[in-house]
Amino acid sequence: MFIDYIPLMLINMAAGLFLLACFVIKWPDTSDQKIWFTGFFMVGIIALISGLHMSWNWPLPGSYNVAFGEMSVLFGIIFMGAGFSLFYGLSLVPVVIYAFFAGVAAVIIGFRILDLKMTREPFISGIGFILTGLSGMLAPLYLRLWRNKTSRFIAAVVIIFAAIIWLRAGYMAYWTHLSDLSQWKPLTLR
């Protein structure tokens, strides 16, 4: 039996996406951009640390470590970069360019999860990766059109759909893990 922290990563991602959707809607109307730093940093640090650990240690069977670990690293660094950029009044252009390439990777992973029928619910996971990836791929366009309320609304809707998928997956994973791992004992207690 293996122990993983995928539920933590999924809920963190969902929280980050909801925060991002709020930012996309409110950004032009918020005079102090520094208020977003704390939320983006919290999400980024959890995603970065858990993703790096998963990428370096492979606690999951097979290629799940690639899909969840490496994507978490990219997600985390994007959120940390956005938080720092907003805190210091820097341009978000480098962050959204990076988000574009990370988004392409997430879309590819989403389609591959569907193709390989990975996870307990491949359709849900695949769509979650694809929508999250599309959010990153479209970030440069949304940044360019940030004054347009319609484009901001469309961006927020796509981001919220992705967040809902990850919330559902994360809460279901917590439900399952609490049952599946209830009898697990560390080596020192066996």
C-alpha positions as CSV (number, residue, x, y, z in Angstrom):
1,M,0.0,0.0,0.0
2,F,1.3,3.5,-0.8
3,I,0.5,6.7,0.9
4,D,0.0,9.8,-1.1
5,Y,-1.1,13.4,-0.6
6,I,-3.0,13.9,-3.9
7,P,-6.1,15.2,-2.0
8,L,-4.0,18.0,-0.5
9,M,-2.7,18.9,-3.9
10,L,-6.2,18.8,-5.5
11,I,-7.8,21.0,-2.9
12,N,-4.9,23.4,-3.1
13,M,-5.2,23.6,-6.8
14,A,-9.0,24.2,-6.6
15,A,-8.4,26.9,-4.0
16,G,-5.8,28.5,-6.2
17,L,-8.1,28.4,-9.2
18,F,-11.0,30.0,-7.3
19,L,-8.6,32.7,-6.1
20,L,-7.4,33.2,-9.7
21,A,-11.0,33.5,-10.9
22,C,-11.7,36.2,-8.3
23,F,-8.5,37.9,-9.4
24,V,-9.5,37.8,-13.0
25,I,-12.9,39.3,-12.3
26,K,-11.6,42.0,-9.8
27,W,-8.2,42.8,-11.1
28,P,-8.9,46.0,-13.1
29,D,-11.1,47.3,-10.3
30,T,-8.6,46.6,-7.4
31,S,-6.3,49.6,-6.7
32,D,-3.9,47.6,-4.4
33,Q,-2.6,44.6,-6.3
34,K,-0.6,43.6,-3.2
35,I,-3.7,42.1,-1.6
36,W,-3.4,39.0,-3.9
37,F,0.1,38.2,-2.8
38,T,-0.7,36.2,0.3
39,G,-3.3,33.9,-1.4
40,F,-1.2,33.3,-4.4
41,F,1.9,32.6,-2.3
42,M,0.0,30.1,0.0
43,V,-1.2,28.2,-3.0
44,G,2.1,28.4,-4.7
45,I,4.2,27.2,-1.9
46,I,2.0,24.1,-1.2
47,A,2.0,23.2,-4.9
48,L,5.7,23.7,-5.3
49,I,6.8,21.7,-2.2
50,S,4.4,18.8,-2.7
51,G,5.1,18.7,-6.4
52,L,8.9,18.7,-6.0
53,H,8.6,16.0,-3.4
54,M,6.5,13.9,-5.7
55,S,8.7,14.5,-8.7
56,W,11.9,13.6,-6.9
57,N,10.6,10.6,-4.8
58,W,7.9,9.0,-6.9
59,P,5.6,8.0,-4.0
60,L,2.8,6.9,-6.5
61,P,2.8,4.0,-8.8
62,G,3.9,4.6,-12.4
63,S,3.4,7.9,-14.3
64,Y,1.0,9.4,-11.8
65,N,4.0,11.1,-10.3
66,V,4.7,12.9,-13.6
67,A,1.1,14.0,-14.1
68,F,0.4,15.2,-10.6
69,G,3.9,16.0,-9.3
70,E,5.4,17.9,-12.3
71,M,2.2,19.7,-13.0
72,S,2.0,20.8,-9.4
73,V,5.5,22.2,-9.6
74,L,4.5,24.3,-12.7
75,F,1.3,25.4,-11.1
76,G,3.1,26.4,-7.9
77,I,5.8,28.4,-9.5
78,I,3.2,30.3,-11.7
79,F,1.2,31.2,-8.6
80,M,4.4,32.3,-6.7
81,G,5.5,34.3,-9.7
82,A,2.1,36.0,-10.0
83,G,2.1,36.8,-6.3
84,F,5.5,38.3,-6.3
85,S,4.8,40.3,-9.5
86,L,1.7,41.8,-8.0
87,F,3.3,42.5,-4.7
88,Y,6.3,44.3,-6.3
89,G,4.2,46.0,-9.0
90,L,5.9,44.0,-11.8
91,S,4.4,43.0,-15.1
92,L,2.5,39.8,-15.3
93,V,3.7,39.2,-18.9
94,P,6.5,36.8,-18.0
95,V,4.2,34.9,-15.7
96,V,1.5,34.4,-18.4
97,I,4.0,33.4,-21.0
98,Y,5.3,30.7,-18.6
99,A,1.6,29.8,-17.9
100,F,1.0,29.3,-21.6
101,F,3.7,26.6,-21.9
102,A,2.6,24.9,-18.6
103,G,-0.9,25.0,-19.9
104,V,0.0,23.2,-23.1
105,A,1.7,20.5,-20.9
106,A,-1.5,20.2,-18.8
107,V,-3.7,19.8,-21.9
108,I,-1.4,17.1,-23.3
109,I,-1.5,15.3,-19.9
110,G,-5.3,15.6,-19.8
111,F,-5.7,13.9,-23.2
112,R,-3.1,11.3,-22.3
113,I,-5.0,10.5,-19.0
114,L,-8.1,10.0,-21.1
115,D,-6.2,7.8,-23.6
116,L,-4.6,5.6,-21.0
117,K,-7.7,5.6,-18.7
118,M,-5.6,6.7,-15.7
119,T,-7.1,7.5,-12.3
120,R,-10.3,6.1,-10.9
121,E,-12.2,8.6,-13.0
122,P,-10.2,9.2,-16.2
123,F,-12.9,11.4,-17.8
124,I,-13.1,13.8,-14.8
125,S,-9.3,13.9,-14.3
126,G,-8.6,14.4,-18.0
127,I,-11.2,17.2,-18.3
128,G,-9.8,18.8,-15.2
129,F,-6.3,18.9,-16.6
130,I,-7.5,20.1,-20.0
131,L,-9.6,23.0,-18.5
132,T,-6.8,24.0,-16.2
133,G,-4.3,23.8,-19.1
134,L,-6.6,25.9,-21.3
135,S,-6.7,28.5,-18.5
136,G,-2.9,28.8,-18.7
137,M,-2.8,28.7,-22.5
138,L,-5.3,31.6,-22.7
139,A,-3.7,33.7,-20.0
140,P,-1.7,35.8,-22.4
141,L,-4.9,36.6,-24.3
142,Y,-6.8,37.4,-21.2
143,L,-4.0,39.7,-20.0
144,R,-4.1,41.5,-23.3
145,L,-7.9,41.9,-23.1
146,W,-8.1,42.5,-19.4
147,R,-10.2,45.6,-19.8
148,N,-12.9,43.6,-21.6
149,K,-15.4,42.4,-19.0
150,T,-16.7,39.7,-21.3
151,S,-13.3,38.1,-21.8
152,R,-12.7,38.3,-18.1
153,F,-16.0,36.6,-17.4
154,I,-15.3,33.8,-19.9
155,A,-11.9,33.3,-18.3
156,A,-13.4,33.1,-14.9
157,V,-16.0,30.6,-16.0
158,V,-13.4,28.2,-17.5
159,I,-11.2,28.6,-14.4
160,I,-14.2,27.9,-12.0
161,F,-15.2,24.8,-14.0
162,A,-11.7,23.5,-13.6
163,A,-11.7,24.3,-9.9
164,I,-15.0,22.5,-9.4
165,I,-13.6,19.4,-11.0
166,W,-10.6,19.4,-8.7
167,L,-12.7,20.1,-5.7
168,R,-14.9,17.1,-6.4
169,A,-11.9,14.9,-7.1
170,G,-10.1,16.2,-4.0
171,Y,-13.0,15.8,-1.6
172,M,-13.8,12.3,-3.0
173,A,-10.1,11.4,-2.5
174,Y,-10.2,12.5,1.1
175,W,-13.4,10.4,1.6
176,T,-11.7,7.3,0.1
177,H,-8.3,7.8,1.7
178,L,-9.8,8.0,5.2
179,S,-11.4,4.6,4.7
180,D,-8.6,3.0,2.7
181,L,-5.8,4.1,5.0
182,S,-7.6,3.7,8.3
183,Q,-5.7,0.5,9.2
184,W,-2.3,1.6,7.9
185,K,0.5,1.6,10.4
186,P,4.0,3.1,10.1
187,L,6.9,0.6,10.1
188,T,7.7,1.5,13.8
189,L,4.3,0.1,14.9
190,R,4.2,-3.1,12.8
